[in-house]
Each structure stands twice: as C-alpha cells, then as structure tokens.
Amino acid sequence: MKKIKTANAEENNVSVRVDVDVAKIVATAAAAGVVIVGIVFGFKTYKKYLEWNKD
C-alpha cells in the first residue's frame, strides 16, 4: 500500500456542491403519477370489458 504525504494541511480539504432542481423533480414525479394512474385505470377498464364480453 502506498502512502501519500502532503506537506500542507490545506490540501486535505474537500469541497462538495450539490445543486437540486426541484422543478425537474416535481415534473418527473407528476408525470410518473399520471402514468401509474393511467395503467391502473386501463387495467381495471380492460378487466370490466372482458367480463362484459363473457356474456
């Protein structure tokens, strides 16, 4: 294992910047909700359609 020594303590600082785009997150969540509701409604309607065609 190789050890790296630094002569200056300032070189060990880490800076992290996180940018959060709330509008994009909300838009994606809303679109996902619409798709999920559409799938559930579609399956329920298709199930009723198959039951009506049995008769």
C-alpha positions as CSV (number, residue, x, y, z in Angstrom):
1,M,0.0,0.0,0.0
2,K,1.3,3.4,-0.9
3,K,1.1,6.3,1.5
4,I,0.8,9.8,0.2
5,K,2.1,12.5,2.4
6,T,1.1,16.1,2.0
7,A,3.2,19.0,3.2
8,N,0.2,21.3,3.6
9,A,-2.9,20.7,5.7
10,E,-5.0,22.9,3.4
11,E,-4.6,20.3,0.6
12,N,-6.8,17.8,2.6
13,N,-10.0,20.0,2.4
14,V,-12.8,18.7,0.3
15,S,-15.5,20.9,-1.2
16,V,-18.8,19.4,-2.4
17,R,-21.5,21.4,-4.2
18,V,-24.9,19.8,-4.8
19,D,-27.5,21.5,-7.0
20,V,-31.1,20.3,-6.7
21,D,-33.5,21.2,-9.4
22,V,-36.8,21.0,-7.6
23,A,-38.9,21.9,-10.6
24,K,-37.5,19.0,-12.6
25,I,-38.1,16.5,-9.7
26,V,-41.7,17.7,-9.3
27,A,-42.4,17.4,-13.0
28,T,-40.9,13.9,-13.2
29,A,-42.9,12.8,-10.1
30,A,-46.1,14.3,-11.6
31,A,-45.5,12.5,-14.9
32,A,-44.9,9.2,-13.2
33,G,-48.1,9.6,-11.2
34,V,-50.1,10.2,-14.3
35,V,-48.6,7.1,-16.0
36,I,-49.3,5.0,-12.9
37,V,-52.9,6.2,-12.6
38,G,-53.4,5.6,-16.4
39,I,-52.1,2.0,-16.1
40,V,-54.3,1.2,-13.1
41,F,-57.4,2.7,-14.7
42,G,-56.6,1.0,-18.0
43,F,-56.3,-2.5,-16.4
44,K,-59.5,-2.0,-14.4
45,T,-61.4,-0.9,-17.6
46,Y,-59.9,-3.8,-19.6
47,K,-60.9,-6.3,-16.9
48,K,-64.5,-5.0,-16.9
49,Y,-64.5,-5.1,-20.7
50,L,-63.5,-8.8,-20.6
51,E,-66.2,-9.5,-18.0
52,W,-68.9,-7.9,-20.2
53,N,-67.8,-9.9,-23.2
54,K,-68.2,-13.2,-21.3
55,D,-72.0,-13.0,-21.5
